[in-house]
């Protein structure tokens, strides 16, 4: 097995158009109250197509559209797990071009993204059947036939029977979609399934980085140093009495003030320099004690250095790894997202053995409350993600467990403005 690396930093401006797709990371849902069993695509013809979600339970949901060059319909199922196998469904419809499924942890939800063809005028409607626990979404190009319902589902109980519930709940005619009204379903407890940690995994999470030979990994690191914050503290110089305060013997007298039409006005008095307090004047060296003046001057310089040391500096945030998410993409690759609170790139190394792993060490890093210690991804390349805290030295270690007997290409991207570190895993073919 071989792993090649590509490392990029500071590319947030160049890839800002791609960032909305990157930011849609996924995680295993915690405390799921419902389950998404399967997603079906139905080509009904006549300018409309359907996406059917088979559920076990009735989750709270939200649907919204994203227009632009890559139009798509997003379906968020809150507190819902995904029980299916396929995270990506290739569809060759006139409107629907693909369906992607991901899991988020904050907040816990399953997200279904319906990719649509570009340069299409489209609308959508949806209906949930409590009897069959199916969510039917209709997408059509006929604006008159499909009623747009951009607002999210409500969770208020229905005060009276909804006329549309007399239908079978398995078909939705375009243009006759009723106003959705949800009745909260009972919330049975869901047992959390945790992937047991093996002794080998625990040993890996506690060991220090092992150097990797150049033959196994080619790492081209182009990581610029973090932004340096300079402290431009100006030294405080001792007070220097002005010439008008003390005139040495033999020096020419100052010129008399110019005459004005309205002498001695309030403005003139404000413009006159004020005599500093006596405690701010530096005394001349005494003839009997010549070191007195130098001692006072040295004390003033020491106070100036203390003022420079206590000058205000921009606060540097405490490093924190806030979130780790995983997502499958359309181009047969997998992404791992590390969301931080500033520019803190990790140290990276790999272990190419029977259990290939990629390790990320974040030095002096704290861990967010919503980051679990074990993430089951179900990906074709990344099997699972493990997270551990270290105290000597202080760091957070993240381990990606890869599927063995494959050759991988891993790219690293850091979006500085978004504080988002992204790892893209693809398979090397040939």
KOLLO-127479 format. One record per residue (C-alpha): residue number from 1; x, y, z. Coordinates in Angstrom, 1 decimal. Example, Ala and Ser with C-alpha at 12.3 -4.5 7.8 and 13.67 -1.06 7.14 Angstrom:
<1, <12.3, -4.5, 7.8>>
<2, <13.7, -1.1, 7.1>>
END
This chain:
<1, <0.0, 0.0, 0.0>>
<2, <1.2, 3.5, -0.8>>
<3, <0.0, 6.9, 0.5>>
<4, <0.9, 10.1, -1.3>>
<5, <0.3, 13.5, 0.2>>
<6, <-0.4, 17.0, -1.1>>
<7, <-0.5, 19.9, 1.3>>
<8, <-2.0, 23.3, 0.7>>
<9, <-2.5, 26.2, 3.1>>
<10, <-4.0, 29.6, 2.7>>
<11, <-6.3, 28.8, -0.2>>
<12, <-9.6, 30.0, 1.2>>
<13, <-9.8, 32.8, -1.3>>
<14, <-9.2, 30.6, -4.3>>
<15, <-11.7, 27.9, -3.3>>
<16, <-14.3, 30.1, -1.7>>
<17, <-16.8, 28.9, -4.3>>
<18, <-16.2, 25.3, -3.2>>
<19, <-16.4, 26.1, 0.5>>
<20, <-20.2, 25.8, 1.0>>
<21, <-19.9, 22.2, -0.2>>
<22, <-16.9, 21.5, 2.1>>
<23, <-18.6, 22.9, 5.1>>
<24, <-21.4, 20.4, 4.9>>
<25, <-19.5, 17.9, 7.1>>
<26, <-21.1, 14.8, 8.6>>
<27, <-20.8, 12.8, 11.8>>
<28, <-22.6, 10.0, 13.5>>
<29, <-25.8, 11.2, 15.1>>
<30, <-25.9, 10.9, 18.9>>
<31, <-29.2, 10.1, 20.7>>
<32, <-31.2, 9.5, 17.5>>
<33, <-35.0, 9.4, 17.9>>
<34, <-35.8, 8.2, 14.4>>
<35, <-34.0, 6.3, 11.7>>
<36, <-33.7, 6.8, 7.9>>
<37, <-34.0, 3.3, 6.4>>
<38, <-33.8, 4.0, 2.7>>
<39, <-34.0, 6.6, 0.0>>
<40, <-35.8, 5.9, -3.3>>
<41, <-35.9, 7.8, -6.6>>
<42, <-39.1, 7.7, -8.7>>
<43, <-39.2, 9.2, -12.3>>
<44, <-42.9, 10.0, -12.6>>
<45, <-42.6, 11.9, -16.0>>
<46, <-44.5, 14.9, -17.1>>
<47, <-41.8, 17.3, -15.9>>
<48, <-41.6, 16.0, -12.3>>
<49, <-39.6, 13.5, -10.3>>
<50, <-39.9, 12.1, -6.7>>
<51, <-37.5, 11.3, -3.9>>
<52, <-39.0, 9.1, -1.3>>
<53, <-37.5, 8.7, 2.2>>
<54, <-38.5, 5.6, 4.1>>
<55, <-38.3, 6.3, 7.9>>
<56, <-38.7, 4.5, 11.2>>
<57, <-40.3, 7.2, 13.3>>
<58, <-41.3, 10.8, 12.8>>
<59, <-38.5, 13.2, 13.1>>
<60, <-38.5, 17.0, 13.1>>
<61, <-37.4, 18.1, 9.6>>
<62, <-36.5, 21.1, 7.6>>
<63, <-36.3, 21.5, 3.8>>
<64, <-34.6, 24.3, 1.9>>
<65, <-33.2, 25.0, -1.5>>
<66, <-29.8, 26.2, -2.7>>
<67, <-29.8, 27.9, -6.1>>
<68, <-26.8, 28.9, -8.3>>
<69, <-24.4, 27.0, -10.5>>
<70, <-24.9, 23.8, -8.4>>
<71, <-28.6, 23.8, -7.5>>
<72, <-29.7, 21.4, -4.8>>
<73, <-32.5, 20.6, -2.4>>
<74, <-31.4, 19.9, 1.3>>
<75, <-33.5, 17.8, 3.6>>
<76, <-32.5, 17.9, 7.3>>
<77, <-33.9, 15.2, 9.6>>
<78, <-33.1, 16.1, 13.2>>
<79, <-32.2, 13.5, 15.8>>
<80, <-32.2, 10.9, 13.1>>
<81, <-29.7, 8.1, 12.4>>
<82, <-29.1, 6.4, 9.0>>
<83, <-29.5, 2.7, 8.8>>
<84, <-28.8, 2.2, 5.1>>
<85, <-25.6, 1.2, 3.4>>
<86, <-25.3, 3.5, 0.4>>
<87, <-24.3, 7.1, 1.2>>
<88, <-24.4, 8.2, -2.5>>
<89, <-27.1, 7.3, -5.1>>
<90, <-26.3, 8.0, -8.7>>
<91, <-29.4, 9.2, -10.5>>
<92, <-29.8, 9.9, -14.2>>
<93, <-33.0, 11.8, -14.1>>
<94, <-34.1, 14.9, -16.1>>
<95, <-34.1, 17.0, -13.0>>
<96, <-32.4, 14.9, -10.2>>
<97, <-28.8, 14.1, -11.0>>
<98, <-27.7, 12.5, -7.6>>
<99, <-28.6, 12.0, -4.0>>
<100, <-26.1, 12.2, -1.1>>
<101, <-26.6, 11.2, 2.5>>
<102, <-24.6, 12.4, 5.5>>
<103, <-24.8, 12.5, 9.3>>
<104, <-24.1, 15.6, 11.4>>
<105, <-23.4, 15.7, 15.2>>
<106, <-24.0, 19.4, 16.1>>
<107, <-26.9, 19.4, 16.0>>
<108, <-27.6, 15.7, 15.6>>
<109, <-29.2, 15.1, 12.3>>
<110, <-29.2, 13.2, 9.0>>
<111, <-28.8, 15.4, 5.9>>
<112, <-30.1, 14.3, 2.4>>
<113, <-28.9, 16.4, -0.5>>
<114, <-30.7, 16.2, -3.8>>
<115, <-28.4, 17.4, -6.6>>
<116, <-30.3, 19.0, -9.5>>
<117, <-29.4, 19.8, -13.1>>
<118, <-28.1, 23.3, -13.7>>
<119, <-29.9, 26.0, -15.6>>
<120, <-33.3, 24.7, -14.6>>
<121, <-36.4, 26.5, -13.3>>
<122, <-37.6, 24.2, -10.6>>
<123, <-39.9, 24.1, -7.6>>
<124, <-40.7, 21.4, -5.0>>
<125, <-43.3, 20.2, -2.6>>
<126, <-43.3, 17.6, 0.1>>
<127, <-45.7, 15.6, 2.3>>
<128, <-45.1, 13.2, 5.3>>
<129, <-47.4, 10.3, 5.9>>
<130, <-47.7, 9.3, 9.6>>
<131, <-49.4, 6.1, 8.5>>
<132, <-46.5, 4.8, 6.3>>
<133, <-43.7, 7.0, 7.8>>
<134, <-42.7, 8.1, 4.4>>
<135, <-41.5, 11.6, 3.3>>
<136, <-42.3, 12.2, -0.4>>
<137, <-40.6, 15.1, -2.1>>
<138, <-41.7, 16.2, -5.6>>
<139, <-39.4, 18.2, -7.8>>
<140, <-40.8, 19.7, -11.0>>
<141, <-40.1, 22.3, -13.7>>
<142, <-43.8, 23.3, -14.0>>
<143, <-44.1, 26.2, -11.5>>
<144, <-47.9, 26.1, -11.8>>
<145, <-48.1, 22.4, -11.1>>
<146, <-45.7, 22.3, -8.1>>
<147, <-46.5, 24.5, -5.1>>
<148, <-43.4, 25.9, -3.5>>
<149, <-43.1, 25.2, 0.3>>
<150, <-39.8, 26.7, 1.4>>
<151, <-40.9, 27.1, 5.0>>
<152, <-39.8, 24.3, 7.4>>
<153, <-42.0, 21.6, 9.0>>
<154, <-43.8, 22.6, 12.1>>
<155, <-44.1, 20.4, 15.2>>
<156, <-47.5, 21.6, 16.4>>
<157, <-50.1, 18.9, 16.8>>
<158, <-53.0, 18.9, 14.4>>
<159, <-56.2, 20.2, 16.1>>
<160, <-58.4, 18.5, 13.5>>
<161, <-57.9, 15.7, 10.9>>
<162, <-56.0, 16.9, 7.8>>
<163, <-57.9, 16.2, 4.7>>
<164, <-54.8, 14.9, 2.9>>
<165, <-54.4, 12.1, 5.4>>
<166, <-57.3, 10.3, 3.8>>
<167, <-55.0, 9.4, 0.9>>
<168, <-52.8, 6.3, 1.0>>
<169, <-49.7, 8.3, 1.8>>
<170, <-47.7, 6.4, -0.8>>
<171, <-48.3, 8.8, -3.7>>
<172, <-48.3, 12.5, -4.1>>
<173, <-49.9, 14.2, -7.0>>
<174, <-47.9, 17.2, -8.3>>
<175, <-49.9, 20.4, -7.4>>
<176, <-52.0, 18.8, -4.7>>
<177, <-49.5, 18.7, -1.9>>
<178, <-51.3, 19.6, 1.4>>
<179, <-49.8, 21.9, 4.1>>
<180, <-47.6, 19.6, 6.2>>
<181, <-48.7, 19.3, 9.9>>
<182, <-46.6, 17.0, 12.1>>
<183, <-47.7, 15.4, 15.4>>
<184, <-44.7, 14.6, 17.5>>
<185, <-44.0, 10.8, 17.5>>
<186, <-43.1, 8.9, 20.7>>
<187, <-39.4, 8.9, 21.4>>
<188, <-38.2, 5.4, 22.2>>
<189, <-34.7, 5.1, 23.7>>
<190, <-32.0, 4.1, 21.2>>
<191, <-29.1, 2.1, 22.5>>
<192, <-25.8, 3.6, 21.5>>
<193, <-23.5, 1.2, 19.6>>
<194, <-19.9, 1.9, 20.4>>
<195, <-17.0, 0.5, 18.4>>
<196, <-14.9, -1.3, 21.0>>
<197, <-11.4, -0.1, 21.2>>
<198, <-8.7, -2.7, 20.7>>
<199, <-5.4, -2.9, 22.6>>
<200, <-3.6, -2.0, 19.4>>
<201, <-5.7, 1.1, 19.0>>
<202, <-5.0, 2.2, 22.5>>
<203, <-1.3, 1.6, 22.1>>
<204, <-1.4, 3.8, 18.9>>
<205, <-3.2, 6.6, 20.6>>
<206, <-0.6, 6.7, 23.4>>
<207, <2.6, 6.4, 21.4>>
<208, <4.7, 9.3, 20.0>>
<209, <5.0, 9.9, 16.2>>
<210, <7.2, 7.4, 14.4>>
<211, <9.2, 8.8, 11.5>>
<212, <8.1, 7.4, 8.1>>
<213, <10.5, 6.6, 5.4>>
<214, <10.5, 8.8, 2.2>>
<215, <9.9, 5.6, 0.2>>
<216, <6.4, 5.2, 1.7>>
<217, <5.2, 8.8, 1.9>>
<218, <6.1, 11.8, -0.2>>
<219, <5.2, 14.8, 1.9>>
<220, <5.4, 18.2, 0.2>>
<221, <4.7, 20.6, 3.0>>
<222, <4.3, 24.2, 2.1>>
<223, <3.1, 25.4, 5.5>>
<224, <3.8, 29.1, 6.1>>
<225, <4.5, 30.1, 9.7>>
<226, <1.6, 31.4, 11.7>>
<227, <0.9, 35.1, 11.5>>
<228, <3.3, 36.8, 13.8>>
<229, <1.9, 39.6, 16.0>>
<230, <4.5, 42.2, 16.7>>
<231, <4.4, 44.4, 19.7>>
<232, <5.3, 47.9, 18.7>>
<233, <5.5, 49.4, 22.1>>
<234, <7.0, 52.9, 22.1>>
<235, <9.5, 53.5, 25.0>>
<236, <8.5, 56.2, 27.4>>
<237, <11.3, 58.9, 27.4>>
<238, <12.1, 60.9, 30.5>>
<239, <10.6, 64.4, 30.8>>
<240, <12.7, 67.1, 29.1>>
<241, <11.8, 70.6, 30.5>>
<242, <11.1, 73.0, 27.7>>
<243, <13.2, 76.1, 27.1>>
<244, <10.7, 78.5, 28.4>>
<245, <10.8, 76.9, 31.8>>
<246, <14.5, 77.4, 32.6>>
<247, <16.9, 79.7, 30.7>>
<248, <20.6, 79.1, 31.2>>
<249, <22.9, 82.0, 31.9>>
<250, <24.0, 83.8, 28.8>>
<251, <21.3, 82.4, 26.6>>
<252, <19.3, 84.9, 24.5>>
<253, <15.9, 85.8, 25.8>>
<254, <12.8, 84.5, 24.1>>
<255, <11.0, 86.7, 21.6>>
<256, <8.0, 88.6, 23.0>>
<257, <4.6, 87.2, 21.9>>
<258, <3.0, 88.6, 18.8>>
<259, <0.3, 91.1, 19.3>>
<260, <-3.3, 90.1, 18.5>>
<261, <-6.4, 92.2, 18.0>>
<262, <-8.0, 90.4, 21.0>>
<263, <-5.2, 89.6, 23.4>>
<264, <-5.6, 87.2, 26.3>>
<265, <-8.6, 85.4, 25.0>>
<266, <-9.8, 82.0, 26.3>>
<267, <-8.4, 80.4, 23.1>>
<268, <-5.0, 82.0, 23.6>>
<269, <-4.9, 80.8, 27.2>>
<270, <-5.7, 77.2, 26.1>>
<271, <-2.9, 77.2, 23.5>>
<272, <-0.3, 78.3, 26.0>>
<273, <1.8, 75.3, 27.3>>
<274, <1.1, 74.3, 30.8>>
<275, <3.8, 73.9, 33.4>>
<276, <4.1, 70.2, 34.3>>
<277, <3.8, 69.2, 38.0>>
<278, <6.8, 69.4, 40.1>>
<279, <7.0, 65.7, 40.7>>
<280, <7.5, 65.1, 37.0>>
<281, <10.6, 67.3, 36.7>>
<282, <14.0, 65.7, 36.7>>
<283, <16.2, 67.5, 39.2>>
<284, <19.7, 68.6, 38.3>>
<285, <22.5, 66.7, 40.0>>
<286, <23.3, 68.1, 43.4>>
<287, <26.8, 69.3, 44.0>>
<288, <27.0, 67.4, 47.3>>
<289, <25.3, 64.3, 45.9>>
<290, <26.2, 64.1, 42.1>>
<291, <24.7, 60.6, 41.6>>
<292, <21.2, 61.7, 42.8>>
<293, <20.1, 62.9, 39.3>>
<294, <21.4, 59.8, 37.6>>
<295, <19.6, 57.6, 40.0>>
<296, <16.3, 59.4, 39.4>>
<297, <16.9, 59.1, 35.6>>
<298, <17.6, 55.4, 36.0>>
<299, <14.4, 54.9, 37.9>>
<300, <12.5, 56.7, 35.2>>
<301, <14.0, 54.4, 32.5>>
<302, <13.0, 51.4, 34.5>>
<303, <9.4, 52.6, 34.8>>
<304, <9.4, 53.1, 31.1>>
<305, <10.5, 49.5, 30.4>>
<306, <7.7, 48.3, 32.7>>
<307, <5.2, 50.4, 30.8>>
<308, <6.4, 48.9, 27.6>>
<309, <6.1, 45.3, 29.0>>
<310, <2.5, 46.0, 30.1>>
<311, <1.4, 47.5, 26.8>>
<312, <-1.9, 46.0, 25.5>>
<313, <-1.5, 43.1, 23.0>>
<314, <-4.0, 41.4, 20.8>>
<315, <-5.4, 38.4, 22.6>>
<316, <-4.4, 35.0, 21.1>>
<317, <-7.2, 32.5, 21.3>>
<318, <-6.6, 29.2, 23.2>>
<319, <-6.2, 26.5, 20.5>>
<320, <-9.3, 24.4, 20.3>>
<321, <-10.5, 21.6, 18.0>>
<322, <-14.2, 22.3, 17.9>>
<323, <-15.6, 19.7, 15.5>>
<324, <-14.6, 16.7, 13.4>>
<325, <-16.9, 15.6, 10.5>>
<326, <-16.8, 13.2, 7.6>>
<327, <-18.5, 13.3, 4.2>>
<328, <-18.6, 11.4, 0.9>>
<329, <-18.4, 13.4, -2.3>>
<330, <-19.6, 13.0, -5.8>>
<331, <-16.2, 12.5, -7.4>>
<332, <-15.5, 9.2, -5.5>>
<333, <-13.5, 10.8, -2.7>>
<334, <-14.0, 11.1, 1.1>>
<335, <-13.4, 14.2, 3.2>>
<336, <-12.6, 14.7, 6.9>>
<337, <-13.2, 18.2, 8.3>>
<338, <-11.4, 19.6, 11.3>>
<339, <-13.0, 22.9, 12.5>>
<340, <-10.7, 24.9, 14.8>>
<341, <-10.8, 28.4, 16.3>>
<342, <-7.7, 29.7, 14.5>>
<343, <-4.8, 28.7, 12.2>>
<344, <-3.4, 25.7, 14.0>>
<345, <-2.1, 23.1, 11.4>>
<346, <-1.3, 19.7, 12.8>>
<347, <1.7, 17.4, 12.6>>
<348, <0.9, 14.5, 10.2>>
<349, <2.4, 11.1, 9.8>>
<350, <1.2, 7.7, 8.6>>
<351, <1.6, 4.0, 9.5>>
<352, <1.5, 1.7, 6.5>>
<353, <0.9, -1.8, 8.0>>
<354, <-1.9, -4.3, 7.9>>
<355, <-4.0, -1.7, 9.6>>
<356, <-3.1, 1.5, 7.6>>
<357, <-3.6, 4.7, 9.6>>
<358, <-3.0, 8.4, 9.2>>
<359, <-2.2, 10.3, 12.4>>
<360, <-2.8, 14.1, 13.1>>
<361, <-1.2, 15.6, 16.2>>
<362, <-2.6, 19.1, 17.3>>
<363, <-0.1, 20.5, 19.8>>
<364, <-1.3, 22.4, 22.9>>
<365, <-4.9, 21.8, 21.7>>
<366, <-8.1, 21.6, 23.8>>
<367, <-11.0, 19.5, 22.6>>
<368, <-14.6, 20.8, 22.1>>
<369, <-17.4, 19.2, 24.0>>
<370, <-19.2, 17.9, 20.9>>
<371, <-16.2, 15.9, 19.5>>
<372, <-16.7, 12.2, 20.2>>
<373, <-13.8, 9.8, 20.8>>
<374, <-14.9, 7.3, 18.1>>
<375, <-16.6, 8.1, 14.8>>
<376, <-17.9, 5.3, 12.6>>
<377, <-17.9, 6.6, 9.0>>
<378, <-18.9, 3.7, 6.8>>
<379, <-16.8, 5.0, 4.0>>
<380, <-15.0, 3.0, 1.3>>
<381, <-11.6, 4.4, 2.2>>
<382, <-11.9, 5.8, 5.8>>
<383, <-13.3, 3.1, 8.1>>
<384, <-13.4, 5.1, 11.3>>
<385, <-11.9, 8.0, 13.2>>
<386, <-10.5, 7.9, 16.7>>
<387, <-9.7, 10.9, 19.0>>
<388, <-7.6, 10.9, 22.1>>
<389, <-6.2, 13.5, 24.6>>
<390, <-2.5, 13.5, 25.6>>
<391, <-1.0, 15.4, 28.5>>
<392, <2.7, 14.8, 28.1>>
<393, <3.1, 16.6, 25.9>>
<394, <-0.2, 18.3, 25.7>>
<395, <-1.9, 17.6, 22.4>>
<396, <-5.0, 16.1, 20.7>>
<397, <-4.3, 13.0, 18.5>>
<398, <-6.7, 12.1, 15.7>>
<399, <-6.3, 8.7, 13.9>>
<400, <-7.9, 7.9, 10.5>>
<401, <-8.2, 4.1, 10.0>>
<402, <-8.1, 3.3, 6.3>>
<403, <-9.2, 0.3, 4.4>>
<404, <-6.1, -1.9, 3.7>>
<405, <-4.7, -3.1, 0.4>>
<406, <-5.3, 0.2, -1.4>>
<407, <-3.2, 3.0, -2.6>>
<408, <-4.3, 6.5, -1.5>>
<409, <-3.8, 10.1, -2.4>>
<410, <-4.4, 12.5, 0.5>>
<411, <-4.7, 16.2, 0.1>>
<412, <-4.7, 18.8, 2.9>>
<413, <-6.4, 22.1, 2.6>>
<414, <-6.6, 24.9, 5.2>>
<415, <-9.1, 27.7, 4.9>>
<416, <-7.6, 30.3, 7.2>>
<417, <-10.6, 32.6, 7.1>>
<418, <-12.9, 29.8, 8.1>>
<419, <-10.4, 28.1, 10.5>>
<420, <-11.2, 24.8, 8.6>>
<421, <-8.6, 22.1, 8.0>>
<422, <-9.8, 19.6, 5.3>>
<423, <-8.3, 16.2, 4.3>>
<424, <-9.4, 14.7, 1.0>>
<425, <-8.9, 11.0, 0.6>>
<426, <-9.0, 9.4, -2.9>>
<427, <-7.7, 6.1, -4.3>>
<428, <-4.7, 6.0, -6.7>>
<429, <-5.6, 4.0, -9.7>>
<430, <-2.9, 2.4, -11.9>>
END
